[in-house]
Structure formats: structure tokens, C-alpha cells
Amino acid sequence: MNDQSSIKRCVSFFSFQEEYFLRKLTLEDCIATAARLDIPGIEIIGDQMIPDYPDISDEFLRKWHAWLEKYERVPVCLDTFLDFNKYNNRRMSEDEVLATILHDIQNARKLGFSLIRINHDVSPWALEKSAPTAEKYGIKLGLEIHAPHHLDHEFEQRHIEMMSRTQSPSLGFVVDMSIFSDRFPRVVSDRWLRDGMDPAIVSYFVESYNAHNCLDYVCDQVVQMGARPEDIGMVYYGVRHNLYSNPERMLEYMPLIFHVHATLNEMLPDYTEFSVPYDQIIPVFQQGGYNGYLSSEYEGGKHIDDTEEVDGVEQVRRHQVMLKHLLSIEQPVAIAMPVRVH
Amino acid sequence: MYDKYLIVGEAFKNVTENGKVIGFQLGMRLPYYRGVVLSLIGKTDLSVDGEVFSPEQMSVTLNGKEYELTGLENEPVAKWEFGEIGILTVKKPGGLNPGKHAVELAQHMKISYVPFGFHGHDRKELTLIE
């Protein structure tokens, strides 16, 4: 049996974005909060909380390292983006993408990270070309797999082909657990109702999603039902952020999984998450011998901010209580999972 | 996202240059969860009491530096930090009358990893004090 304690806990400061946006929390407060909630690892989006990213000042680096030392947290993952359209009227070239990633590798080194989350739109070519530099500096590059993608998606399979061919220890994935959303997040569909979507469309969509019906078909039906353009936009957003795929598919690729965004949209008072069946998925990680971090990533705030105060800290607190509990118990095999599909 | 935080009223006032009121200004935030280079900032639709202002009439000041809205697409390095309040200055000779005004602001963000980008829309009643 694998040592389940080898799976570690982390928090992405994405979770505290509303508090930071409104300047209720500083970056130091975020790090202190991780310490107070007993979360060993931290993850940060460079563009979100590092001024002038990707150009990091020496002054920031001094403060950053002092905070890590003071609060005794482990820098686990630096999240980066590729803005392909930032040069007016043309798409960034592949060489510019490569240069961006190489710059991010240097930034990760300076900040003490050994892992970079690569956004889910980078080509196999750019990742393969980045690998020698990443290996040289001991940095892992994890391409994020986020809904509507999944491990068996054509795009991920092209990356897997490249990774199998190159065998670089620096290339792999960050899995976002939105791809294991068994039930559609209630906070999202409730917001659709408040934003004026026809209740018949909302309930059709939610029931179809929860039955794991083909989402392309469901979206077509939503259009047929007379959805307004803004409804179509909302539904489109919904299916780009939530998907149910079989967690057991990870078993085949576990060595390639460097890191996990443990998505939460709504932690209930009983310490369960509304959409993602963590009690069924954590055993898959244990069975597969995963030994990276599960990083709390609170996505729910933007869906409730019209009616209530967003409290990312409390949501993460509950989530970490759940993770701690589930990681502490022996669950030899995944339970109640669908038949494995190949 | 962040719709209700886009318009920041504290900075709402007329702008005077060489003794003449040349327009007005207000604070604004962006509807997105990262700091972005200015070239990712899409269309800014502003109206006050139903009067619509064109991009040619507007500029934004970030960290003391002023940028014309029509020139943002050529700024792939300078950043608008996450949550930072920019000062939107609108040219309108004579400015606005003191008192209450209905301000509406819609902001689009050109974010390449989503087909339609991000969008935010805010509407607030602000009081302009002479």
C-alpha cells in the first residue's frame, strides 16, 4: 500500500483573489493565512500578486524570501500565462512563447519554486523546446488540464505523445479537479437564475449535466430552448469550467501528474464540496502513488459576489479540513467509480 | 467578474486645466483576476446620464502615468496591476454639473485563452461635488 501521507496540502492564492483585489489582504497576509490554517505549501499567480511580473524587483524578492522564512511555508507552484494577443494585430510567435517560458523559469528560480503551472494553451513544440533549460535548473513544467479538456482530449494526447517520446523529467501536467465535477456547481446555476436565465433552461442544463450527458448536445438544446445571447455566454462559460471525466484515467498517467488544483466552488458546512466527490477521487491519487500537492483553488467567489460577501479564507479552511481528513484515512481502492474506459 | 467594483466613486470630480474645466474623472478597476499589459484592455464603454463618450475622449492614469485609450493596444509591456484603481479622465468642456449622475461603465478584456475574453458591467449613481 502506498504511503498516503506522501500527498501534501497547498493553497493557491487564486483563492484569496477577491480579498486581495479589494486590498483586504496583502500578499504577506495571504502567506500568514496559509500558516494560520496549517497549509504547508503555497502557490501564486505571478501576474496577480507580484508587481510588474514578469519583471520582479530585488526589493520584492527580499520581502518574499523573508515572508517564506517568517511563516515557514514552502513555495510549491508559480502559475504563469501566455498572452498570445498582447502584440497588437498579431499572434505571438512560437519563439516568443518559448522566450516567455524561459523567462518564467528564471523567475521560478528566483522565487524558490521548482514547479511552474503552464496555462492550458501551449503547444507541444514550445514545451519540448523549454525542457532542456527546465531540466538544467531543476524546474518542472506542468501543463494545466482544465475543463473542457481532459486526459483523453486530443490536445492532451498530443502532449502525452511528446512527453513519452522525450522522457523529460521536467515535463508533465497540473490536473485541475474541475474535470471531476460530478454535479454542476449550484453557486453557478443559482447565479444564472439571478441573472435572468429562464428557469426551465437552467433546470434542463443542470439535470443533463448531472446525468453526465454529452455537453455539446446539451448546449445545442439550450439554444433551441430560446436562450438569450447572454444565457448562451453563461452556459458556454459553465461547460468550459466544469466537466465530469473518469478520475481513474489518471492511473495510467500518474508519473506525469506533477501537481493538482483541488477545485472548490462551494464548501458546505459539513466539510464536503458540492460538485467534486473528493472522497472518491483522493483514493485514486493514493492508489496511483501520487506524491505531489493538492492545492486548494477556490473558484466560487465570482458567482456569489452579487448577493453575499466572498470569504475565500473560510472556504479554504473548510476545504483543508476535508483534505486533511481524507488524506489521513486508509482507502485501499477507489470506491463506486464507473467502469474504466480505454 | 468584479462587475460591482468597476466604478470607483471616490475620485469623481471635474478636471481643471489652466483655470478651465476641461472634463471630469472617475476611478475604475478592471473586471479580471490578473494584472495585465495594457494591450489586453478591450473596449471601454462609458456613459454619464445617457451621454456616451468615445475612446478618443478618454485617457487612463496608472501610477502617475497617463495613457490615451486609443493607444492602449500598442502597450505590450506597461501593466495595470490586479485590483489597481486607474483614474479615467474624460474630455468634456465645462465638465459635469454638481450633484447626482448616473454612471455606466462596461469593460471588455482581450484574454487569449477564452474565446470571448472577459467582460464587466457596472452602474452607479455618483455625486459630483464642486
Interface residues (C-beta under 8 A of the other chain):
Chain A: F14 Q17 E18 Y20 F21 L22 R23 I45 D47 Q48 M49 P51 D52 Y53 F81 L82 D83 F84 N85 K86 Y87 N88 N89 N119 H120 D121 G233 Y236 R240 K302 D305 D306
Chain B: M1 Y2 D3 K4 Y5 R29 Y33 R34 G35 V36 V37 S39 L40 E73 N74 P76 K79 E81 F82 G83 K110 I111 S112 Y113 V114 F116
